Amino acid sequence: MRSNKLSREDIPGDEIDNDQSDEKVPLLSDNVTETTKEKITRVYGALKPFVIISSSYLLYTITDGAVRMIVLLHAFSLNFTALETAIMFSLYELAGVFTNLVAGVAGARWGIKSTLITGLCLQFVGIGMLFGWQENWTKSIGIVYVTVAQMFCGISKDLVKLGGKTVTKLVTPEDKQTRLFKIVSLLTGWKNTLKGVGYFLGSALLMINYYLSLGVMCVLIVCALPWAICGLSKDLGRTRRENIKLSTIFKKNFNVNILSLARFFLFGSRDLWFEVPLPFFLRSDDGIGWERAAVGAYLAGWIIIYGQVQSWSPQLLLKPLRQSPANKWVCALWGFILIVCPVFLGCFLQFSHAIQEHVVEIMTAAITVGLIMFAVVFAVNSAVHSYLIVKYSEGDKVAMNVGFYYMANAMGRLTGTLLSGVLYDYVGAATSTAQGFASCFWVSVGFAVVAACVALFLNDNSGGLQCGPCLNCLNSRSGTGEGRYEVIDNKDDNEPTQSSAVTHTA
């Protein structure tokens, strides 16, 4: 089967040969017109899969954020506890663990188109089930029903995300690592930005009517489906070999395994406080005591800041620091910087007089500062991780590698979400709501420490580590063996010599 890796000639921005056109077309104007058509056709063919998949992925993301906010705030209004609400999302995250395993193999065997369409349809099913959630049900029935509905949404999310992450590798040449870093960061950042828009949209529509909010989400999914069905090739993302088995996905190179482990703890450190405890604390009378729309807007703002920083981190942060494209030292450095943020928030919630005296204005200001710090640093970490997994993936195995990596991501989120519900409820019940919230941040510190330390074991010393043009922290070292990368000078990419490009030497 023909490989789906696009050649260098297929990538927009490269020059197109037209040296023989003059012999066939005597008029210069006609020659220019013909060459322009060829270039437009070439560029369109190269970018078409990226545009369609990215658009569907981003549109889907709005519904993903909105549905999460609708379920969470509706559960709070029906007096579900933090732990009960966390359980509702447990199958959402657990489904992601198994879906990423199967999706990686499915994408490699049947192509990205099949996984994308299946994911969009399952999201429609999950949202449709939420129409049946009745307020007069017992808590047990409500938890079981919503958990199953969220399971379909969880499966959907990872099927759609597989296509969004994989297509960036398929449209980028091996020697264009800086371009790949920018594309991955931009797509992931805008995904999180639109998820923030979904948070706000879901909470705002919920203020009007629960069923209206779900109906709008169904319409958005319907809008994304035609492009995926009609515009993609069934062979996109398929491997050259047909005998792909589930066991194949566990046969990874060293770097993919290590990065996946780091990802588990990185996202666990965020979801230990973000998914359930933060909105509950903002809504609770013992916390900030805001209305649903205010909570939705606040969380949306945080997600949007996080997404935009992630989109522009290669240009605005890492490039001036000479840390783009990233390697293991950049990954570990920003992992250790992240630790400061949950430490600050944990200390404030645990020891501040403003918390003890319940001064809402000071509480809001301090927590907001800490969360913005976390958003910025976490966004850089996420951008670096998202780039490295694509960088470490070998050719047509990218779908399987990305699937395995996001399986670890889902496991980290599941662990963080369940732990957060237990800590917030039980520590909070024994002491206070603020102390329960603080305990979530203290455990988050431990997860962040482990994530940063694990990144140090990556075999990727290309470029060393710099912190600006004048500070060279670690010298560049190249190596051989599985998972190691070496520096190659690539003048076409306009990158610094120490990080211009990387090739796998295994």
C-alpha positions as CSV (number, residue, x, y, z in Angstrom):
1,M,0.0,0.0,0.0
2,R,1.2,3.5,-0.8
3,S,2.6,5.4,2.2
4,N,0.6,8.4,3.2
5,K,3.6,10.4,4.3
6,L,3.6,13.5,2.1
7,S,6.7,14.2,0.1
8,R,8.6,17.5,0.4
9,E,7.2,18.6,-2.9
10,D,3.7,18.4,-1.5
11,I,4.3,20.8,1.3
12,P,3.2,24.5,0.8
13,G,5.9,27.0,0.7
14,D,8.5,25.0,-1.3
15,E,9.4,26.1,-4.8
16,I,7.8,24.4,-7.8
17,D,9.8,23.5,-10.9
18,N,8.6,25.1,-14.1
19,D,11.8,25.0,-16.1
20,Q,10.2,23.1,-19.1
21,S,7.0,25.1,-19.3
22,D,8.6,27.7,-21.7
23,E,9.0,25.1,-24.4
24,K,5.4,24.1,-24.4
25,V,3.8,27.5,-23.7
26,P,5.4,30.4,-25.7
27,L,3.6,33.2,-23.9
28,L,5.1,34.2,-20.5
29,S,1.7,35.1,-19.2
30,D,0.2,31.7,-20.1
31,N,3.2,30.0,-18.5
32,V,2.7,31.9,-15.3
33,T,-1.0,31.1,-15.3
34,E,-0.3,27.4,-15.8
35,T,2.3,27.3,-13.1
36,T,0.1,29.1,-10.6
37,K,-2.7,26.5,-11.2
38,E,-0.2,23.7,-10.6
39,K,1.0,25.3,-7.4
40,I,-2.6,25.9,-6.1
41,T,-3.5,22.3,-6.9
42,R,-0.4,21.0,-5.2
43,V,-0.9,23.2,-2.1
44,Y,-4.6,22.4,-1.9
45,G,-3.9,18.7,-2.1
46,A,-1.3,18.9,0.7
47,L,-3.4,21.0,3.0
48,K,-6.9,19.6,2.4
49,P,-6.7,16.8,5.0
50,F,-5.2,19.1,7.6
51,V,-7.9,21.8,7.1
52,I,-10.8,19.3,7.2
53,I,-9.6,17.3,10.2
54,S,-8.5,20.3,12.1
55,S,-11.8,22.1,11.5
56,S,-13.8,19.1,12.6
57,Y,-11.5,18.6,15.6
58,L,-11.9,22.3,16.7
59,L,-15.6,22.4,16.2
60,Y,-16.0,19.1,18.1
61,T,-13.9,20.6,20.9
62,I,-16.5,23.4,21.6
63,T,-19.1,20.7,22.3
64,D,-16.6,18.7,24.5
65,G,-16.0,21.7,26.8
66,A,-19.7,22.7,26.8
67,V,-21.0,19.3,27.6
68,R,-18.6,18.9,30.5
69,M,-19.7,22.3,31.9
70,I,-23.4,21.4,31.4
71,V,-23.1,18.1,33.3
72,L,-20.9,19.5,36.1
73,L,-23.1,22.6,36.9
74,H,-26.3,20.7,36.4
75,A,-25.1,18.1,38.9
76,F,-24.1,20.8,41.4
77,S,-27.6,22.3,41.1
78,L,-29.1,18.8,41.9
79,N,-27.0,18.6,45.0
80,F,-24.5,15.9,43.9
81,T,-21.2,16.0,45.9
82,A,-17.8,16.5,44.4
83,L,-17.0,12.7,44.6
84,E,-20.4,11.8,43.0
85,T,-19.7,14.2,40.2
86,A,-16.2,12.9,39.8
87,I,-17.6,9.4,39.4
88,M,-19.9,10.7,36.6
89,F,-16.7,11.5,34.7
90,S,-14.8,8.3,35.6
91,L,-16.0,6.4,32.5
92,Y,-15.3,9.4,30.4
93,E,-11.7,9.2,31.4
94,L,-11.5,5.4,31.6
95,A,-13.0,5.0,28.2
96,G,-10.2,7.2,26.9
97,V,-7.6,4.7,28.2
98,F,-9.0,1.8,26.1
99,T,-10.1,4.0,23.2
100,N,-6.6,5.3,22.7
101,L,-5.3,1.7,22.5
102,V,-8.0,0.6,20.0
103,A,-8.0,4.0,18.1
104,G,-4.3,3.8,17.5
105,V,-4.6,0.4,15.8
106,A,-7.9,1.3,14.1
107,G,-6.3,4.5,12.6
108,A,-3.3,2.5,11.4
109,R,-5.4,-0.2,9.8
110,W,-8.5,1.7,8.5
111,G,-7.3,5.3,8.3
112,I,-8.0,8.5,10.2
113,K,-11.3,9.1,8.3
114,S,-13.0,6.1,10.0
115,T,-11.9,7.1,13.5
116,L,-12.9,10.7,13.0
117,I,-16.4,9.9,11.7
118,T,-17.0,7.3,14.4
119,G,-15.9,9.8,17.1
120,L,-18.3,12.5,15.9
121,C,-21.2,10.1,15.8
122,L,-20.6,8.8,19.3
123,Q,-20.5,12.4,20.6
124,F,-23.9,12.8,19.1
125,V,-25.1,9.7,20.9
126,G,-23.6,10.8,24.2
127,I,-25.2,14.3,24.1
128,G,-28.5,12.7,23.0
129,M,-28.6,10.5,26.1
130,L,-28.3,13.5,28.3
131,F,-31.7,14.6,27.2
132,G,-33.1,11.7,29.2
133,W,-31.5,12.8,32.6
134,Q,-34.5,13.4,34.9
135,E,-34.3,15.6,38.0
136,N,-36.7,13.3,40.0
137,W,-34.4,10.3,39.6
138,T,-32.5,9.0,42.7
139,K,-28.8,9.9,42.9
140,S,-27.8,6.3,42.2
141,I,-29.8,6.1,38.9
142,G,-28.6,9.6,37.9
143,I,-25.0,8.7,38.5
144,V,-25.2,5.5,36.5
145,Y,-27.1,7.0,33.6
146,V,-24.9,10.1,33.2
147,T,-21.7,8.0,33.6
148,V,-22.8,5.9,30.7
149,A,-23.6,8.9,28.6
150,Q,-20.2,10.4,29.4
151,M,-18.5,7.1,28.4
152,F,-19.7,7.7,24.9
153,C,-18.4,11.2,25.0
154,G,-15.1,10.0,26.3
155,I,-14.7,7.4,23.5
156,S,-15.6,10.1,21.0
157,K,-13.1,12.6,22.3
158,D,-10.1,10.3,21.8
159,L,-11.2,9.0,18.4
160,V,-11.5,12.6,17.1
161,K,-8.3,13.8,18.9
162,L,-6.3,11.0,17.2
163,G,-7.0,12.5,13.8
164,G,-6.2,16.0,15.0
165,K,-2.8,15.1,16.4
166,T,-1.8,12.6,13.7
167,V,-2.5,14.8,10.6
168,T,0.2,17.3,11.7
169,K,2.9,14.7,11.3
170,L,1.5,13.5,7.9
171,V,1.7,17.0,6.4
172,T,5.2,18.0,7.7
173,P,8.5,16.8,6.2
174,E,11.0,15.1,8.5
175,D,13.5,18.0,8.2
176,K,11.0,20.7,9.2
177,Q,11.0,20.2,13.0
178,T,10.4,23.8,13.8
179,R,7.4,24.0,11.5
180,L,6.1,20.8,13.1
181,F,6.5,22.3,16.6
182,K,4.6,25.4,15.5
183,I,1.8,23.5,13.8
184,V,1.3,21.1,16.8
185,S,1.4,23.9,19.3
186,L,-1.0,26.1,17.2
187,L,-3.5,23.3,16.8
188,T,-3.4,22.1,20.4
189,G,-3.6,25.7,21.6
190,W,-6.6,26.6,19.6
191,K,-8.2,23.3,20.6
192,N,-7.9,24.4,24.3
193,T,-9.0,27.9,23.4
194,L,-12.2,26.7,21.8
195,K,-12.7,24.3,24.7
196,G,-12.8,27.4,26.8
197,V,-15.4,28.9,24.5
198,G,-17.3,25.7,25.0
199,Y,-17.1,26.1,28.8
200,F,-18.6,29.6,28.6
201,L,-21.2,28.6,25.9
202,G,-22.4,25.6,27.9
203,S,-22.7,27.5,31.2
204,A,-24.5,30.5,29.5
205,L,-27.0,28.3,27.6
206,L,-27.6,26.3,30.8
207,M,-28.8,29.5,32.4
208,I,-31.5,29.7,29.8
209,N,-32.5,26.0,29.5
210,Y,-30.8,22.6,30.0
211,Y,-32.4,21.1,26.9
212,L,-31.5,24.1,24.7
213,S,-27.9,23.9,25.7
214,L,-27.8,20.2,24.6
215,G,-29.6,20.9,21.4
216,V,-27.1,23.6,20.3
217,M,-24.3,21.0,20.9
218,C,-26.0,18.5,18.6
219,V,-26.2,21.1,15.8
220,L,-22.5,21.7,16.0
221,I,-21.7,18.0,15.7
222,V,-24.0,17.8,12.6
223,C,-22.1,20.7,11.0
224,A,-18.8,18.9,11.4
225,L,-19.8,15.6,9.9
226,P,-20.3,16.3,6.1
227,W,-16.7,17.6,5.7
228,A,-15.3,14.5,7.3
229,I,-17.4,12.1,5.3
230,C,-17.0,13.7,1.9
231,G,-13.5,15.4,2.0
232,L,-11.1,12.7,3.3
233,S,-9.4,9.8,1.7
234,K,-10.0,6.4,3.4
235,D,-6.2,5.7,3.1
236,L,-5.1,8.7,5.1
237,G,-3.0,7.6,8.1
238,R,-3.0,3.9,7.2
239,T,0.3,1.9,7.6
240,R,1.9,0.1,4.7
241,R,1.4,-3.2,6.6
242,E,-2.0,-4.8,7.0
243,N,-1.1,-7.2,9.9
244,I,-1.4,-4.5,12.7
245,K,-2.4,-6.1,16.0
246,L,-3.4,-4.7,19.4
247,S,-0.1,-6.0,20.9
248,T,1.8,-3.8,18.4
249,I,0.8,-0.7,20.2
250,F,2.8,-1.7,23.3
251,K,6.0,-2.2,21.3
252,K,7.3,1.4,21.6
253,N,10.7,2.9,21.5
254,F,12.1,4.0,24.8
255,N,11.3,7.7,24.4
256,V,7.6,7.1,23.7
257,N,7.3,5.0,26.9
258,I,9.1,7.6,29.1
259,L,7.2,10.6,27.6
260,S,3.9,8.7,28.1
261,L,4.7,8.1,31.8
262,A,5.6,11.8,32.2
263,R,2.3,12.8,30.6
264,F,0.4,10.6,33.1
265,F,1.7,12.6,36.0
266,L,1.6,16.0,34.2
267,F,-2.1,15.9,33.5
268,G,-2.8,14.1,36.8
269,S,-1.3,17.2,38.5
270,R,-3.8,19.5,36.7
271,D,-6.9,17.4,37.1
272,L,-6.3,16.9,40.8
273,W,-7.8,20.4,41.3
274,F,-9.2,21.6,38.0
275,E,-12.0,19.3,36.8
276,V,-14.2,19.1,39.9
277,P,-12.7,20.9,43.0
278,L,-12.2,24.3,41.3
279,P,-15.8,24.7,40.0
280,F,-17.2,23.4,43.2
281,F,-15.1,25.8,45.3
282,L,-16.2,28.7,43.0
283,R,-19.9,27.7,43.4
284,S,-19.8,26.8,47.1
285,D,-20.9,29.3,49.7
286,D,-17.9,28.3,51.8
287,G,-15.7,29.2,48.8
288,I,-16.2,32.0,46.4
289,G,-20.0,31.6,46.1
290,W,-20.5,32.6,42.4
291,E,-23.4,31.9,40.1
292,R,-23.2,29.3,37.3
293,A,-22.6,31.8,34.5
294,A,-19.7,33.4,36.5
295,V,-18.1,30.0,37.2
296,G,-18.4,29.1,33.5
297,A,-16.9,32.4,32.4
298,Y,-14.0,32.1,34.8
299,L,-13.1,28.5,33.8
300,A,-13.5,29.5,30.1
301,G,-11.1,32.4,30.6
302,W,-8.6,30.1,32.2
303,I,-8.8,27.6,29.4
304,I,-8.6,30.3,26.8
305,I,-5.4,31.8,28.4
306,Y,-4.0,28.3,28.6
307,G,-4.8,27.6,24.9
308,Q,-3.4,30.9,23.6
309,V,-0.2,30.5,25.5
310,Q,0.1,27.0,24.2
311,S,-0.4,28.2,20.6
312,W,2.2,30.9,20.7
313,S,4.7,29.4,23.2
314,P,7.2,28.4,20.5
315,Q,7.4,31.9,19.1
316,L,7.0,34.0,22.2
317,L,8.7,32.0,24.9
318,L,10.8,29.1,23.6
319,K,12.3,30.7,20.5
320,P,13.7,33.8,22.4
321,L,15.1,31.4,25.0
322,R,16.7,29.3,22.2
323,Q,14.7,26.3,23.4
324,S,12.8,25.6,20.1
325,P,12.4,22.9,18.9
326,A,12.3,21.3,22.3
327,N,14.2,18.4,23.7
328,K,14.3,16.5,27.0
329,W,16.1,19.3,28.9
330,V,13.4,21.8,27.9
331,C,10.7,19.3,28.9
332,A,12.3,18.7,32.3
333,L,13.1,22.4,33.0
334,W,9.5,23.6,32.5
335,G,8.3,20.6,34.5
336,F,10.3,21.8,37.5
337,I,9.1,25.4,37.0
338,L,5.5,24.1,37.1
339,I,6.0,22.8,40.7
340,V,6.0,26.4,42.0
341,C,2.4,27.0,41.0
342,P,0.6,24.4,43.1
343,V,2.9,25.1,46.0
344,F,1.8,28.7,46.0
345,L,-1.9,27.8,45.8
346,G,-1.6,25.1,48.4
347,C,0.2,27.5,50.8
348,F,-2.4,30.2,50.3
349,L,-5.4,27.9,50.9
350,Q,-3.7,26.3,53.9
351,F,-2.2,29.2,55.8
352,S,-3.7,32.5,54.5
353,H,-5.7,34.7,57.0
354,A,-7.9,35.7,54.1
355,I,-9.1,32.1,53.8
356,Q,-9.6,31.8,57.6
357,E,-11.6,35.1,57.7
358,H,-13.3,34.4,54.4
359,V,-12.3,37.6,52.6
360,V,-13.7,36.8,49.2
361,E,-12.0,39.6,47.3
362,I,-8.5,38.6,48.5
363,M,-9.3,34.9,48.0
364,T,-10.4,35.6,44.4
365,A,-7.4,37.7,43.6
366,A,-4.8,35.3,45.0
367,I,-6.3,32.2,43.5
368,T,-6.6,34.0,40.1
369,V,-2.9,34.9,40.2
370,G,-1.9,31.4,41.1
371,L,-4.2,29.9,38.4
372,I,-2.9,32.2,35.7
373,M,0.7,31.2,36.6
374,F,-0.3,27.6,36.4
375,A,-2.0,28.1,33.0
376,V,1.0,29.8,31.5
377,V,3.6,27.3,32.7
378,F,1.4,24.3,32.1
379,A,0.7,25.5,28.6
380,V,4.4,25.5,27.8
381,N,4.7,22.0,29.3
382,S,1.8,20.7,27.2
383,A,3.1,22.3,24.0
384,V,6.5,20.7,24.5
385,H,5.0,17.2,25.3
386,S,2.6,17.4,22.3
387,Y,5.5,18.2,20.0
388,L,7.9,15.5,21.4
389,I,5.4,12.6,21.0
390,V,5.0,13.5,17.3
391,K,8.8,14.0,17.0
392,Y,9.5,10.6,18.6
393,S,7.0,8.7,16.4
394,E,8.4,6.7,13.5
395,G,6.8,7.4,10.1
396,D,3.6,5.6,9.5
397,K,3.4,4.4,13.1
398,V,2.4,7.9,14.3
399,A,-1.2,7.0,14.8
400,M,-0.4,4.1,17.1
401,N,2.2,6.1,19.1
402,V,-0.1,9.0,19.6
403,G,-2.8,6.6,20.6
404,F,-0.6,5.0,23.2
405,Y,0.6,8.4,24.5
406,Y,-2.9,9.7,25.0
407,M,-3.9,6.5,26.7
408,A,-1.4,7.5,29.4
409,N,-2.9,11.0,29.3
410,A,-6.4,9.6,29.9
411,M,-5.1,7.4,32.8
412,G,-3.5,10.5,34.4
413,R,-6.7,12.5,34.1
414,L,-8.8,9.6,35.5
415,T,-6.5,9.2,38.5
416,G,-6.5,13.0,39.1
417,T,-10.2,13.3,38.8
418,L,-11.1,10.5,41.2
419,L,-8.5,11.5,43.7
420,S,-9.7,15.1,43.6
421,G,-13.3,14.0,44.5
422,V,-12.0,12.0,47.4
423,L,-9.7,14.7,48.8
424,Y,-12.2,17.5,48.3
425,D,-15.0,15.7,50.0
426,Y,-13.3,13.8,52.8
427,V,-10.6,16.2,53.8
428,G,-13.0,19.1,53.4
429,A,-15.6,17.3,55.6
430,A,-13.0,16.7,58.3
431,T,-11.7,20.3,58.3
432,S,-13.1,22.9,55.9
433,T,-13.9,23.4,52.2
434,A,-10.7,25.4,51.7
435,Q,-8.6,22.8,53.4
436,G,-10.1,20.1,51.2
437,F,-9.2,22.2,48.1
438,A,-5.7,22.8,49.5
439,S,-5.1,19.0,49.8
440,C,-5.8,18.7,46.1
441,F,-2.9,21.1,45.3
442,W,-0.5,19.3,47.7
443,V,-1.0,16.0,45.9
444,S,-0.7,18.0,42.6
445,V,2.8,19.0,43.8
446,G,3.8,15.4,44.1
447,F,2.5,14.5,40.6
448,A,4.3,17.5,39.1
449,V,7.6,16.5,40.7
450,V,7.4,13.0,39.4
451,A,6.5,14.3,35.8
452,A,9.6,16.5,35.8
453,C,11.9,13.8,37.1
454,V,10.7,11.2,34.6
455,A,11.4,13.6,31.7
456,L,15.1,13.5,32.6
457,F,15.3,9.9,31.5
458,L,14.4,10.7,27.8
459,N,17.2,9.9,25.4
460,D,17.2,13.2,23.5
461,N,20.2,15.5,24.1
462,S,19.9,17.4,20.8
463,G,20.6,21.0,21.2
464,G,21.5,20.9,24.9
465,L,19.8,23.6,27.0
466,Q,19.9,27.4,26.6
467,C,18.0,30.0,28.6
468,G,18.6,32.9,26.1
469,P,21.3,33.9,23.7
470,C,23.9,34.5,26.5
471,L,23.2,31.6,28.9
472,N,24.2,28.1,27.8
473,C,23.1,25.7,30.6
474,L,24.0,22.4,29.0
475,N,26.1,21.7,25.9
476,S,24.7,19.9,22.9
477,R,25.4,16.2,22.8
478,S,24.5,13.7,20.1
479,G,24.2,10.0,20.6
480,T,23.2,6.8,18.9
481,G,20.9,4.0,19.8
482,E,17.2,3.7,20.2
483,G,15.4,6.9,20.9
484,R,18.5,9.2,20.5
485,Y,18.6,12.1,18.2
486,E,21.3,14.1,16.7
487,V,21.6,17.7,15.4
488,I,21.7,18.3,11.6
489,D,22.2,21.8,10.2
490,N,19.2,22.8,8.0
491,K,19.6,26.3,6.6
492,D,16.2,26.1,4.8
493,D,14.3,26.1,8.1
494,N,15.9,29.3,9.4
495,E,16.5,27.8,12.8
496,P,19.4,28.2,15.3
497,T,22.2,25.7,14.6
498,Q,21.8,23.8,17.8
499,S,18.2,23.0,17.2
500,S,17.7,23.2,13.4
501,A,16.4,19.7,12.8
502,V,16.5,16.2,14.2
503,T,16.6,12.8,12.7
504,H,16.0,9.5,14.3
505,T,19.2,7.4,14.4
506,A,17.9,4.2,15.8
